[in-house]
């Protein structure tokens, strides 16, 4: 079991270090509006009234998001909004009662970029439905779907409705230095065409209605040379998530 710490405060900022760029406005590039009346996992994370990141509902009482989305303020200052595709609607709102992050999380490298949110009350599921964490290793080339509220082009405001984009799991290529890839990360995208981007941080990347990862970071959006980077939150890669569910569920 990994050691744990309670965390709060949100970092709403952009980090530019050796080309590593992270912020609370990671958006989807090359996707389309979600057409179904039900969708896997996606919820919005708010700090107070401000939308800051995506999140994934994994049970009626727990959600996941990126560690860099929640780091510092009391957990009860965060709210999870589910069951709506529109950013203009509140949906069903539940306050966070506890937030857990592995002590192996590193803000400068985004290693273990994952946080577990315990909801103060059970979340009903009539739009968003809870998704399990994928219990196996992810195969290269698997087709995955990313969900988030975001623009279809870099440097534009995101649309009101929830978007999705399908991308393959691919090699991470030549990320180096401070932006090196660790075994808690994987890469996905269609170079130059399809990617998550600034604003969708913390949201889900899904394989066959199973959660395989969390939108984490990248070098720009839909880069011709660097794919998007995701936290690998499968049960085999970050077991502390399952430990939290067993201990506090």
C-alpha positions, 0 to 999 in steps of 0.5 A: 500500500502506498502512503497517503496524505489528505490534500486540498487546494487547487493550483490554477496556473500554468507551469512552463518548465522545459516545455512542460505545460499544465493548466486547469483549462485543458481542452479536447481537439478534433472531437465532437459533442457527446450525442448519447443521453448517458456517458461514462464517468465524466463529471465537472470539478469545481473549486467553489463556484469555479469550474477547474477540471474534469473528474471521473465517477468510479462509484456512487461515492467516489470520483477521481481527478488529476492530482494537480487539480486539487492540491492545497485548500480544504477538501470541502471547498471542492464540488463534483457536478454530474448528470449534465452535458452542459457547462451552463447547468449545475447538474447533480452536485456533491461536495467533497468530504475527503481527498486523497493523493499518493505521497509519491505525487510530484508537482514538478514531474506530475508523477502519480498525477491522481487524486481520489475524491470521497463525496459527502453524499451518494451521487445518483446516476441518470446521465453520468454513470460510474465506471470501473477502473480497467483491471488489466494492462492497456495494450498499445494501439487500443482505441480510447475515448477522452471526455471533456468540455473543450475547444476544437482548436487551440487558443479558443474557448471551449463549447458549452456541451460535453465533447468526446474524441477517440484516440489510440494508445501510442508510444510516448516518443521523445519526451525527455528531461523534466517532462520524462515519462514514468510507469504511472503515465501513458500516451494517446492521440493522433499526432497533429489532429486529435488530443486533449488540450488545455482545460480537460485536465482531470477528466477520463480516458475510457476503454470499453466503458472502463477507466484507464487514465486521467488527462494529465499533461502535454506539450501543446495541443495536437502536437505533430511530434508529442502525444498527450500524456495521461495518468495510468490509473489501471488497478495494476499501475496505481493500486492505492486507488483500490486501497482507498476504496476498500478502506473508506468505501 
